[in-house]
Amino acid sequence: MIDDTSLELPRLYESLTWLTPLAKERAAHLVAFLSDPARAEVLDMGCGWGELVLLVLTSSPQARGRGVNVSSAFIDRARQQAVTRGLLDRVSFSSMLGVEAQDSLAEAVICIGASQMWGPPVEDAIPLDDAAALRGL
């Protein structure tokens, strides 16, 4: 019999690079695409803890970025990552729904696996409103 009281598991998602179904190779391609030519302002809708927008800013030293996510815990982690990488002066993170941020102007918008920002909470188990997400973007 296994004593599971001593079993220590990482917190949910802790081992992931970003919170989206995205391979590192694909992410590198997206970062290169968003960095050449360099964008002035990049908005990441559903940014998770901001990894993708932070990689774009690292690749494009003149760019500025914003990340939006409904989870304040993820936003807190994104801000900490920005501090650790010395990017906090070029990026901001906000906890809000997509409809609250969709009027923000940006030269490039990232939204990978986050269409739930424009619809009912995922916990409601109602189909996602992809059309609302596309209109918002």
N, C-alpha and C positions, 0 to 999 in steps of 0.2 A: 504494500500500500504506500502511495506517495503522500507525503505531508505537504499539502499545498499552502499551508499557512506561511511557509518560508519562501515561497515562489515570488520572485520580484520580476515584474514585467515593466517595460517602458510605458510611459503614458501614451494614450491613444495618439497615433500619428507621429510620435516623437522621432522615429527613425527616418521619416520621409524628408526629402529635400524640399518639396513643395506639396501643396494640398490640391493636386489635380492629376488626372491621368495623363502624365507627360513623361516621355523618356528623356534622359539627359541629352541625347543626340538631337532630338527635336527641339529641346529648349535652347541648345547652342545655336541651331539654325534660326530660331525665332529671334534670339538676342542679336545675331549678326544682321538679320533682316531689319530689325528696328534701330540698329546702330549705324548703318551705312545705306543711305545718307543718315547722318545723325538727326534725331528728332529733338525739337526744343522742349516739348512737354509730352510725357507719356502717362496715360491713365490706365491703371490696372483694376478692372472691376471684378470683385470677388478675388482679391489678391492673396487670400490666405494669410500667411505670415510674410508676404512681400518678396519672396525670393526672386521671382522673375523680374519684377521692376527694379530690384536692387542690382541684379546682374546687368540689366540694360544700362543703368546709370554708371556702373563700374566700367562698362565697355564704351560709354559715351560721356566723357568727363564734362561736357558743356550742357548736357541734358538735365532737365528737372523731371521729377516724377511724383505721382500721387497714387496711393493705393486705397481702395475702398473694400470693406468687408463687413458683413453683419455681425461677426463675432468680435466683441471687444477684447477677448483674451488673445485672439490671433493678431489683432491690431497692436496690442501691447508687445507681443513677441516681435512683430515687424519693426516697431520703433526701436526695440532693443538691438535687433540685427543692424539697423541703420546706424545706431550709435557705435556699435562694435566695428563697423566697416568705415566709419568716418563719413557717412553720407547723409546724416540728419539735416544738414544745411541745404540739401538739394531735393529732399523728399518729404512728403507729409502723408500721414495715414489717418483715415477716418472710419469710424464704425457707423454705417448707415445702409439702408436699402438702396438697390439700384435706381429706383424711381426718384430717390432724393438726390442722387448724384448725376443723373443722366443729362442734365443741362450743362454740366461742366465741360468747358472747351479743352481739347487736347489735339495734338497733331497725330498721335497714334493711340489707339485704345486696345488693350489686351483684355480678353475675357475667355478663359479656358475652363470649361466644366463648371460654370457658375451661373447658368441661366436661371437658377432658383432665386436669384436676387430680385427678379421682377415678378414673382408669383407667390403663391401660398407657401407657408413653411414646409420644408421637406417632410417634417414629422407628420403633417396632415395626410400624407400618402395620396395626394391629389396629383394628377399628371402636371408636369411642368408646362408653363406657358411660354414656349419657345418664340412664338410670334411677338409677345410683349418684350422679350429680351432683344430680339432683332430690332424692333422699333426703338427701344431704349438706346441701343448702341448706335 
